[in-house]
């Protein structure tokens, strides 16, 4: 774990050091390219589906990471932007309105509209501090969900709680990803072609996120995160930069949402509840806020681990006690909750924080130590 | 007019429950600066424990009021012990961790409690037994039931006692000092850790009472009830200015009124375009509105940005 962590950290820190690392990159590329085949062969299509969802969550977590990790703005309604992207796709490419627009029209529109929603959320909340911001964004997310749930009367727009079904699959011209894709030398099953699509999208988003972090805007975000007043004094237009953070994060969410709708071919308000927002936030914080590899790791872990619990919770009980004593679904969530508490207790800065941030936190803790309220047993 | 008055009565009942729960959020926030996300689940556990005690004792033929009293006497210690455990094991180790860590831990506790409750009480909705006879009084064309009267009265009494305790007793003084500055309070000889634990425990006792009230007034209890209730109560606390005791009471009452009036009149206001299923939106819209103009909440101090 530590070895691989260091290895990947070096990968991301010295992208130009081709001499040492081209082989590592090639290996990583080969692994990513062959992963769907390995997973499908080894674990079946269920896990391939989960892998696809993991990639969607990577995109979401990276989007939220811009707002929470880079700019330090606690957003607890992030899933709203995912919902906006998904519903836009659903409305523009389904029998709901009889529209069947192509990918390159919908995806930019979805991203743009989600970005607009991001600004809509950001604008009134510019002055709010941490926890107030958290509750307002949470409320915003709920408002979006309630509207999606109820906009079926008097004019039916979202089809209410039933959601929108029969959404067009992702397609390029006449080539639909929902059917096996014949490339001449190989035929890709739908799940695999979606995997490659999501992988490309996720890699693109990772690239953008890395570039953003190192850009002028990225440094401005970091400055605001560390001390907003000081950032302002340094001549940073905090208003615009914060709005940009909300917009960028929302855009990523919108793209992921669109892809989700095209993949699932069904959307309903149920997929966009508060628990989903919380889940994405957990991915960011658990992985290591503001640290891109950490966030990716967090997203993968929190998608795969609960599914793993789901798969084994029943059979393990069966073999241990001879019968299923506890509902596997609640057992897995129980373990998930417990895991959150334990990870935060023993790794409060996340499982894989950026080295710089870890140092800062250790410094702060050391500086705090003398005036510490002693924890005495009572 | 009578519909208006009726909605006001319903709003005050809902609001007093919100206020009781909001107090738990606001006291903890005032001292630790922590959103105790698990507080809503403590209310839920309180409601379900009272439900279990009451249904278990129902065949004994005791008068329902006595049952309610016994159930709250059982539920309150359970909730207090729970809050103690949460504070001790999920929050205290994180007191100097980065800001988001306790929040995630709180979310974890919340998920854990919800699923624990689901394992114990199952997924179904439990019908709460009637505590008080279905008597109602007429006021100006509207009706208020005995249960609603008792709920409002009991909530008011509890809050009065709490205010007195915080303003007049040594414990209250210690709590206020800890909220002001834990390090200095410690130097003044205040056992800060004990005060923090006590704050959690007092909040949990209020939560147990609120749980019984929710169950009795809406005749239903289930494992998922704490979530939305907690969210609304927290909204109420923020509305009033989080960390402020009077603010929490005011915010709770206001939120209850806004919701019930909003749900009652939204169809008329929008010409039937939006129905009462938009009830939940009001809470959040009002919250956003208030915070845009008064970022510190209604009763909150104007917090200057740290330099």
Interface residues (C-beta under 8 A of the other chain):
Chain A: X68 X74 X124 X125 X127 X128 X129 X130 X131 X132 X134 X135 X136 X138 X139 X140 X142 X143 X146 X147 X149 X150 X153 X154 X228 X229 X274 X278 X281 X282 X285 X286 X289 X326 X327 X330 X331 X333 X334 X336 X337 X338 X339 X340 X341 X344 X345 X348 X349 X361 X364 X365 X368 X371 X372 X373 X374 X375 X376 X378
Chain B: X29 X33 X35 X89 X90 X92 X93 X94 X95 X96 X97 X98 X99 X100 X101 X102 X103 X104 X105 X107 X108 X109 X110 X111 X112 X113 X114 X115 X116 X118 X119 X182 X183 X186 X192 X193 X194 X197 X227 X231 X234 X235 X238 X242 X272 X273 X274 X275 X277 X278 X280 X281 X283 X284 X285 X287 X288 X291 X292 X295 X297 X303 X305 X306 X307
